[in-house]
Amino acid sequence: METLATSKTQSWLSWFFRGTLILGFLILIGRLSELQIIKGGYFRSLAEGNRIRRVPIVAPRGRILARGGEVLVGNKKVEDSLGVLRDYTLGEKFAHVSGYLGEVNEKELGKINPLCPEKGPRKAGSLVGRAGLEQEYDCVLAGIDGEELVEVDTKGRKIRTLGKREPISGSDLKTSIHRGLQEKVSDVMNGKKGAVIITEVNGRVLALYSSPSFDPNLFVGKTNSEKISQILDDDNLSLFNRAIGGQFHPGSIFKPLVAIAALKEGKINKDYVFEDPGVITIETPFGNFSYSNWYFNQYGKTEGRINLVRAIARSTDTFFYKLGESVGIDKLVEWEKKFGLGEETQIDLPGEIGGLVPSPEWKKKVIGEPWFLGNTYHVSIGQGYLSLTPVEINRAILAIANGGKLCSLKVAAESDCKDLKIEEAIFLVKEGMREACSPGGTGFTFFDFEPQVACKTGTAETNEDGKTHAWFTVFAPYDFPDIVATVLVERGGEGSKVAGPIAREIFDYWFHP
């Protein structure tokens, strides 16, 4: 009996499991039929809509660093397809040095930079340096973009990653810029139009600022087109780097170079004495022309008998008129070019131009007139056709400060220097510049400054509504100089009153922090 009952139970269970399997199979068949027949077209369209896409992975650019390692230009992460955006931490305070980025244009698309072919062809949407260090060192700062191979659906949604090539970040660029000094310079120039450049005596740039400036962060992304347009249309030319691209009459800060030319040509020596007449008159077939000293114009007085040191300290125009006449324009031009004037300083920033060093040949060719003695007089005091950039002036004064070595100016590279062999002529000139910043000289803002400095003031006529360019150039310490500053305030007034106080604030920061 037990055997029979057990057999019936097993038979029932067997049929139960068979029935369950058959039911499950029928359900599966029904579901597959639904997917293939009823909804087959829908899913086929989805499958056919899936695509393989190459998604670029933007490589972060290298950072731009100050001499102390502080980040001047870096990157910040964002939640979009770019992944990172450029971050100009100092904004307008460093804009003309840092530069900015811009998208590859149609002409550049697909082209390879011959300076760094390993970076590959430029692609749509890629960013390249458009100014400043970003442009000059684009090959260093630019990375190599990566790529992700992904499958996406019809709505562009990522399904899976099929492969990935990691990006290679660009290299960091270390500069000679002193961050604190750069910020200080921008602060004291706020609201003024002009330029400041500060260098070490070996040619390395500590700070460079052009005013007015702009915020390079506006060029990051695609949301500031209106503000960018305003910058481009700005009458004050805020994008223009006045320090390296602006030509200005240098005025009296040019006189130390005339003095060196006269000393080297043997026209004067330490014992030379000049009687200041207050005004010099030249008789010509076209009439008489008078050339006066500023001291005579303002106070009706003369300087009396003065030597070279006193003439530099007092910036005596009549002294330098006759000095230029004795040297002659041809030799003056020769010495100007020895000091690198009229050519680029080789600063590692794009957009630099050389100044204008006029000569009789130039005047005949460009203006169609012969050269007159009055033209020589004008050049001898940094006026007339003579126009120089602030960096040119800085480099020339730097050569006096360091004992006669003309150095290329560099922000992120090593400077090259060549000996001008003028050391024996420099002593008197430096002494005159020291006296200029001592009681009785024209650089009154530095009379009480420690350590002892050497300086030269300059007030250059512009022929524009009587406005004058204000110049001031100074180096310190006097005995063993290590820093040279040149300040220009465009159409700002007198050099001693306008540019001098700016230089003083800068030196107070540097020497008395």
C-alpha angles and dihedrals in degrees: 000000000000090000092053093048092048091050092052092049093052091048091054094049091048092055090045094055091044090052092049092051092048091050092049091048092051090050091050091049090050093050093048090049090053092050095045102036110022099033099016095108092051095053093041089056090051092050092047089048093058112105140189112236135185109223115194118227108210113228114227113247119239117266124250110230136196120234090266093052095257114147112251095169122016143148135265128201119241133183100246141083094284094061095201136037130199115261118202099196096190095043112191092359091076103020101116091051099040096041119191143256133256136184121265110267128219094267092053096044111118092003122129120223103237090211091062111016090165088074089068131219119330114256134207110277094020118134125230133181113271102180144000122008090338088067100033094051099029092129091055097043099040117090130203112262119235128217139219122206108211140170115229134185128234090279093054094252116148114251101177144334114253098181143342138207112196119228121246113227121229121252123264117251117219115203136190091239116128103218097207093048092047090054092046093052092051091049095052092046093051110135094008127107114228143062143275128200125182123187142174116243089256092062100258112139116238097179138355125182135172121194134244094037137180139222110257089198086077088071091057113100126351104278102088103063093126094052091045089053089053090053092049091051095043111133089209090062095230091177091057114100102220093183094067105016107035120096115207137167103258098208118191097348083078093063097086089062091052088051092053091049091052092048094047092046090052095242093127139010138189091285096053114122127189129197108222109223093186091231135033121206124203119201114213136165086256094055138277121309125197127209116190140186119251091234091056092047095051102035107014090238137119130222093234118211111356138169128214095274092053092044091056093045092050095034091229108194097196091056091056094043089062092039091056091046092053093049094044128222095269093057091042090056090047092054093044089057092047086060089053095252116153092030138076119278089222091241110170095243124099121242100044118148131187122243129249116266105185123214135174089260092051093049093049092049100041104029100022095230134111122252117263132200088246089061089057090049091053094049091048091065096039097262139103116053093343111115125169139175122245091245091053090053092046093051093049093050088044088060089057092047096051097046102265108320118135108211133189112240116241137181101182104010140057118277125236119218133192127195113245090193094229099120094120091054095047098070096072092042093051090048090053091050090049089053090049088065094043127082108292094031128100098250096079095159089073101043092109099033124127129236100040114261138194119221148161129210125212135192111182124193115230103186087232113121090316091295118148134203113243115220134181128171124180142166134193157240091027097215097043109014120202103163134047124189129190121189127190125183106189112231087344103135130247119009096224094049101039112022095031096066090050091053089047093054090050094050091045088057093047101043100028107034 
